[in-house]
Amino acid sequence: MDEGSGYITHGWNTLRIVGIPARYGSRRFPGKLLANLGGKPVIRWVVESALKVKDAKVIVATDDERIKDAVRDLCEVILTPSDLPSGTDRLAYALRDFDREVKVVNLQGDEPFIKSFLVEKIFEMMKKDDADIYTLAKVSKKDNDPNRVKVVLNKNGYSLYFSRYSIPYGSHHVLIHIGIYGYTVEKLLEFTKLQRPELEIKEELEQLRALYHGWKIKVGIVDYDGISIDTPEDLRYAERVLKYDT
């Protein structure tokens, strides 16, 4: 039992998990998950959205007691080491004792307006069992912002490459990656055993580890215009959006 959380850590009968890796440190915006947005921390917005997914257990995997305290009344929280190289590695650490066949959706802790239908979309894609990892993207105008990751696909909807650069060259439209992943616990644990290639380190994109080792990543195209809090400017924009919507 995670002390003080009131939730069982090893949910052996859980078939669907929404896992939220939540690291306190961030090179561009330290402590962003605890930044105030509309009267509550960014991470709390994400957890509340995840709780709308039917028949799924929500787990936050964090290296910081402050993040734990911010959401412990909503869901299970598992503390992890702070030196893990990526959010996927953090989630794998938290779920290492769960049944290997459990399906997991990895939800980014810095997207406060994430919609539950995106999580449901990933779970639905996973039913076909035709890839190692499942994720989403949206069509957008050409974008040179390195915080917005681009992806190119083959004819069957599998990713060829992810980059912070605007790819493909010369195109007026790009596919913007939505940082949400689906896999089984077994695949999640296998991923952490893969050697980290130079591509992953240079681009700071953990999904490139999977591609480098020949894994298949299936990408679903959705209509979604969310906000990822990568910088203080993103937070100010989210505040403006929130005031406009209310």
TINUGU-41728 format. One record per residue (C-alpha): residue in three letters; x negated, y, z. Coordinates in nm, 4 decimals. Layout:
N
SITE  type        xx        yy        zz
SITE   ala         X         Y         Z
...
***
This chain:
246
SITE  type        xx        yy        zz
SITE   met    0.0000    0.0000    0.0000
SITE   asp   -0.1323    0.3451   -0.0890
SITE   glu   -0.1512    0.5094    0.2497
SITE   gly    0.1258    0.7627    0.2951
SITE   ser    0.2776    0.7258   -0.0504
SITE   gly    0.5615    0.4947    0.0449
SITE   tyr    0.5215    0.2982   -0.2795
SITE   ile    0.3850   -0.0493   -0.3416
SITE   thr    0.0500   -0.0372   -0.5213
SITE   his    0.0604   -0.3797   -0.6904
SITE   gly    0.3921   -0.3891   -0.8728
SITE   trp    0.3739   -0.7413   -1.0137
SITE   asn    0.7322   -0.7367   -1.1409
SITE   thr    0.6975   -0.4024   -1.3163
SITE   leu    0.7187   -0.4465   -1.6941
SITE   arg    0.6690   -0.0813   -1.7929
SITE   ile    0.4353    0.1709   -1.6361
SITE   val    0.3907    0.5398   -1.7088
SITE   gly    0.0382    0.6137   -1.5892
SITE   ile   -0.0888    0.9685   -1.5463
SITE   pro   -0.4669    1.0100   -1.5075
SITE   ala   -0.5243    1.3309   -1.3151
SITE   arg   -0.8812    1.4515   -1.2645
SITE   tyr   -0.9348    1.7708   -1.0669
SITE   gly   -1.2466    1.8808   -1.2547
SITE   ser   -1.2192    2.0240   -1.6059
SITE   arg   -1.4991    2.1881   -1.8012
SITE   arg   -1.2712    2.4464   -1.9614
SITE   phe   -1.0272    2.5007   -1.6728
SITE   pro   -1.1219    2.3454   -1.3331
SITE   gly   -0.8230    2.2611   -1.1163
SITE   lys   -0.5769    2.3184   -1.3993
SITE   leu   -0.3440    2.0389   -1.2855
SITE   leu   -0.2798    2.2282   -0.9625
SITE   ala   -0.2339    2.5635   -1.1342
SITE   asn    0.1004    2.7240   -1.0577
SITE   leu    0.3555    2.7138   -1.3384
SITE   gly    0.7045    2.8386   -1.2611
SITE   gly    0.6584    2.7837   -0.8893
SITE   lys    0.5065    2.4353   -0.8942
SITE   pro    0.1797    2.2675   -1.0006
SITE   val    0.1332    2.1634   -1.3643
SITE   ile    0.0950    1.7966   -1.2626
SITE   arg    0.4331    1.8012   -1.0904
SITE   trp    0.6041    1.9048   -1.4146
SITE   val    0.4500    1.6038   -1.5875
SITE   val    0.5525    1.3589   -1.3151
SITE   glu    0.9097    1.4879   -1.3145
SITE   ser    0.9304    1.4311   -1.6895
SITE   ala    0.7851    1.0803   -1.6545
SITE   leu    1.0461    0.9922   -1.3939
SITE   lys    1.3164    1.0404   -1.6576
SITE   val    1.1909    0.7328   -1.8462
SITE   lys    1.4263    0.4426   -1.7752
SITE   asp    1.3037    0.1233   -1.6114
SITE   ala    0.9470    0.2454   -1.5737
SITE   lys    0.7216    0.2822   -1.2725
SITE   val    0.5301    0.6109   -1.2552
SITE   ile    0.1750    0.6068   -1.1187
SITE   val   -0.0687    0.8964   -1.0858
SITE   ala   -0.4367    0.8009   -1.0845
SITE   thr   -0.6441    1.0828   -0.9377
SITE   asp   -0.9812    1.1537   -0.7810
SITE   asp   -0.8537    1.4356   -0.5616
SITE   glu   -0.6508    1.4459   -0.2403
SITE   arg   -0.4958    1.7798   -0.3383
SITE   ile   -0.3441    1.6314   -0.6520
SITE   lys   -0.2238    1.3354   -0.4482
SITE   asp   -0.0550    1.5689   -0.2003
SITE   ala    0.1139    1.7592   -0.4841
SITE   val    0.3082    1.4560   -0.6130
SITE   arg    0.3014    1.1878   -0.3418
SITE   asp    0.6693    1.2494   -0.2614
SITE   leu    0.7643    1.1707   -0.6227
SITE   cys    0.5672    0.8623   -0.7202
SITE   glu    0.2879    0.6243   -0.6328
SITE   val   -0.0597    0.7770   -0.6248
SITE   ile   -0.3811    0.5738   -0.6500
SITE   leu   -0.7141    0.7364   -0.5656
SITE   thr   -1.0035    0.6646   -0.8036
SITE   pro   -1.3753    0.7489   -0.8172
SITE   ser   -1.4526    1.0943   -0.9602
SITE   asp   -1.7305    0.9810   -1.1951
SITE   leu   -1.5209    0.7781   -1.4411
SITE   pro   -1.5903    0.8918   -1.8017
SITE   ser   -1.2326    0.9377   -1.9257
SITE   gly   -0.8673    0.9389   -1.8315
SITE   thr   -0.8290    0.5923   -1.9822
SITE   asp   -1.1073    0.4598   -1.7620
SITE   arg   -0.9407    0.6221   -1.4613
SITE   leu   -0.6075    0.4593   -1.5388
SITE   ala   -0.7741    0.1216   -1.5944
SITE   tyr   -0.9339    0.1449   -1.2518
SITE   ala   -0.5961    0.2175   -1.0919
SITE   leu   -0.4195   -0.0693   -1.2721
SITE   arg   -0.6961   -0.3302   -1.2534
SITE   asp   -0.4911   -0.5601   -1.0270
SITE   phe   -0.1683   -0.5463   -1.2253
SITE   asp   -0.0415   -0.8266   -1.4474
SITE   arg   -0.2264   -0.8219   -1.7812
SITE   glu    0.0933   -0.8292   -1.9908
SITE   val    0.2435   -0.5149   -1.8369
SITE   lys    0.2939   -0.2383   -2.0931
SITE   val    0.1456    0.0989   -2.0047
SITE   val    0.1956    0.4469   -2.1468
SITE   asn   -0.0889    0.6824   -2.0620
SITE   leu    0.0549    1.0311   -2.0213
SITE   gln   -0.1723    1.3357   -2.0038
SITE   gly   -0.1430    1.5298   -1.6794
SITE   asp   -0.1859    1.8675   -1.8482
SITE   glu    0.1260    1.8703   -2.0702
SITE   pro    0.3941    2.0168   -1.8419
SITE   phe    0.6728    2.0197   -2.1010
SITE   ile    0.6235    1.6636   -2.2235
SITE   lys    0.9512    1.4940   -2.3167
SITE   ser    1.0573    1.1505   -2.1988
SITE   phe    1.1646    1.0524   -2.5530
SITE   leu    0.7961    1.0493   -2.6522
SITE   val    0.7223    0.7872   -2.3887
SITE   glu    1.0208    0.5845   -2.5047
SITE   lys    0.8918    0.6117   -2.8613
SITE   ile    0.5600    0.4556   -2.7589
SITE   phe    0.7297    0.1705   -2.5732
SITE   glu    0.9451    0.1080   -2.8802
SITE   met    0.6393    0.1017   -3.1097
SITE   met    0.4711   -0.1509   -2.8828
SITE   lys    0.7487   -0.4028   -2.9429
SITE   lys    0.6048   -0.4719   -3.2896
SITE   asp    0.2703   -0.5738   -3.1373
SITE   asp    0.0779   -0.4758   -3.4518
SITE   ala   -0.2017   -0.2673   -3.2985
SITE   asp   -0.4366   -0.2465   -3.0014
SITE   ile   -0.3357    0.1084   -2.9066
SITE   tyr   -0.0292    0.3167   -2.9917
SITE   thr   -0.0143    0.6957   -3.0030
SITE   leu    0.1673    0.9918   -3.1623
SITE   ala    0.1012    1.2921   -3.3847
SITE   lys    0.2912    1.5832   -3.5373
SITE   val    0.2595    1.7707   -3.8660
SITE   ser    0.1217    2.1228   -3.8315
SITE   lys   -0.0311    2.4006   -4.0376
SITE   lys   -0.4093    2.3948   -4.0699
SITE   asp   -0.5530    2.4492   -3.7232
SITE   asn   -0.9145    2.5230   -3.6292
SITE   asp   -0.8593    2.5217   -3.2529
SITE   pro   -1.0966    2.2544   -3.1111
SITE   asn   -0.8568    2.1963   -2.8206
SITE   arg   -0.5986    2.0628   -3.0672
SITE   val   -0.7221    1.7241   -3.1863
SITE   lys   -0.6570    1.6233   -3.5478
SITE   val   -0.6088    1.2739   -3.6872
SITE   val   -0.6061    1.1237   -4.0354
SITE   leu   -0.4248    0.7997   -4.1180
SITE   asn   -0.4403    0.5194   -4.3716
SITE   lys   -0.1398    0.4249   -4.5840
SITE   asn   -0.0022    0.1962   -4.3130
SITE   gly   -0.0014    0.4545   -4.0366
SITE   tyr   -0.3204    0.3478   -3.8584
SITE   ser   -0.5767    0.6085   -3.7618
SITE   leu   -0.8951    0.6496   -3.9630
SITE   tyr   -1.0523    0.9190   -3.7470
SITE   phe   -0.9818    1.1776   -3.4772
SITE   ser   -1.1686    1.5068   -3.4598
SITE   arg   -1.1670    1.8497   -3.3011
SITE   tyr   -1.2414    1.9870   -3.6477
SITE   ser   -0.9650    2.0540   -3.8975
SITE   ile   -0.9435    1.7364   -4.1060
SITE   pro   -0.8960    1.6462   -4.3858
SITE   tyr   -1.1037    1.9141   -4.5590
SITE   gly   -0.9103    2.1437   -4.7919
SITE   ser   -0.5650    2.0527   -4.6624
SITE   his   -0.3113    2.3211   -4.5703
SITE   his   -0.1441    2.0862   -4.3218
SITE   val   -0.2909    1.8566   -4.0588
SITE   leu   -0.1706    1.5951   -3.8129
SITE   ile   -0.2126    1.7162   -3.4557
SITE   his   -0.2666    1.4325   -3.2113
SITE   ile   -0.0353    1.4166   -2.9111
SITE   gly   -0.2393    1.2824   -2.6200
SITE   ile   -0.0210    0.9905   -2.5195
SITE   tyr   -0.1273    0.6253   -2.5524
SITE   gly    0.0343    0.2871   -2.5180
SITE   tyr   -0.1289   -0.0514   -2.4521
SITE   thr   -0.1071   -0.3550   -2.2310
SITE   val   -0.3028   -0.3674   -1.9065
SITE   glu   -0.5187   -0.6338   -2.0713
SITE   lys   -0.6156   -0.4018   -2.3575
SITE   leu   -0.6649   -0.1158   -2.1152
SITE   leu   -0.9166   -0.3187   -1.9164
SITE   glu   -1.0891   -0.4437   -2.2331
SITE   phe   -1.1299   -0.0835   -2.3446
SITE   thr   -1.3310    0.0088   -2.0362
SITE   lys   -1.5830   -0.2659   -2.1180
SITE   leu   -1.6594   -0.1239   -2.4628
SITE   gln   -1.9828    0.0651   -2.5062
SITE   arg   -1.9322    0.4413   -2.5381
SITE   pro   -2.0556    0.5457   -2.8844
SITE   glu   -2.2194    0.8752   -2.9723
SITE   leu   -1.9039    0.9733   -3.1610
SITE   glu   -1.6985    0.9670   -2.8422
SITE   ile   -1.9551    1.1632   -2.6471
SITE   lys   -2.0033    1.4336   -2.9113
SITE   glu   -1.6336    1.4849   -2.9866
SITE   glu   -1.5279    1.4222   -2.6242
SITE   leu   -1.2507    1.1958   -2.7539
SITE   glu   -1.2157    0.8585   -2.5843
SITE   gln   -1.0002    0.7119   -2.8639
SITE   leu   -1.3078    0.7156   -3.0868
SITE   arg   -1.4518    0.4422   -2.8646
SITE   ala   -1.1705    0.2141   -2.9766
SITE   leu   -1.2104    0.3029   -3.3448
SITE   tyr   -1.5856    0.2566   -3.3313
SITE   his   -1.5386   -0.0991   -3.2072
SITE   gly   -1.2831   -0.1860   -3.4752
SITE   trp   -0.9629   -0.1511   -3.2759
SITE   lys   -0.6377   -0.0664   -3.4561
SITE   ile   -0.4608    0.2494   -3.3411
SITE   lys   -0.1050    0.2887   -3.4705
SITE   val    0.0188    0.6470   -3.4970
SITE   gly    0.3849    0.7455   -3.4934
SITE   ile    0.4859    1.0820   -3.6395
SITE   val    0.7270    1.2856   -3.4255
SITE   asp    0.8777    1.6338   -3.4167
SITE   tyr    0.7437    1.7841   -3.0962
SITE   asp    0.5933    2.1206   -3.0138
SITE   gly    0.4452    2.0851   -2.6683
SITE   ile    0.1830    2.2791   -2.4779
SITE   ser   -0.1376    2.1324   -2.3419
SITE   ile   -0.2948    2.3344   -2.0602
SITE   asp   -0.6613    2.3387   -2.1625
SITE   thr   -0.7436    2.7004   -2.0781
SITE   pro   -0.6104    2.9841   -1.8576
SITE   glu   -0.4695    3.1352   -2.1772
SITE   asp   -0.2625    2.8189   -2.2316
SITE   leu   -0.1210    2.8552   -1.8814
SITE   arg   -0.0198    3.2162   -1.9465
SITE   tyr    0.1466    3.1096   -2.2714
SITE   ala    0.3342    2.8310   -2.0890
SITE   glu    0.4576    3.0866   -1.8357
SITE   arg    0.5941    3.3027   -2.1187
SITE   val    0.7647    3.0007   -2.2780
SITE   leu    0.9180    2.9041   -1.9453
SITE   lys    1.0559    3.2538   -1.8850
SITE   tyr    1.1962    3.2678   -2.2379
SITE   asp    1.3696    2.9284   -2.2047
SITE   thr    1.5244    3.0184   -1.8707
***
